[in-house]
Amino acid sequence: MQHGLNDVELQGNLFICRPKGAFNLEGVTDYEAKFAQMAATLKGKVWGILNIYHDYETGGPDVQKRIWSQFNWSANNVCDFIGCVACNPLHEFAAKQTTKGIDIKQMKIFHDEPSAFAWIEQALLDANT
């Protein structure tokens, strides 16, 4: 049975991800095909991901490893920026672990959405002009 839901939307060249609940492996892989199709529309553009963790309850080691693989795939497909809005130390730890060792231009953790959006929107604007 699937656990966890990831509300993903694409605004321009920015993926906004709002994971909800505790994820199992089925829950974390459920949106991969849709995500890859959406990312394919961004050919020739630098893009980014902003994760908003207000309702995220994380997942076990297999889930964290799969999320790392998703971020690594993204970085290898012209995603240069990953941002995270963390509400607690567990979210910060998960964000750091799931991006550790990935060749990404920049990853930042924020505690509020306005700061996170301002940073990633400016970074993407600068990268694509």
Sequence and secondary structure as in RCSB ss.txt:
>XXXX:A:sequence
MQHGLNDVELQGNLFICRPKGAFNLEGVTDYEAKFAQMAATLKGKVWGILNIYHDYETGGPDVQKRIWSQFNWSA
NNVCDFIGCVACNPLHEFAAKQTTKGIDIKQMKIFHDEPSAFAWIEQALLDANT
>XXXX:A:secstr
    EEEEEEETTEEEEEEEEEE HHHHHTTHHHHHHHHHTTTTS EEEEEE TEEEEE HHHHHHHHHHHHHHH
TTTEEEEEEE SSHHHHHHHHHTTTT   SEEEEESSHHHHHHHHHHHHHHHT 
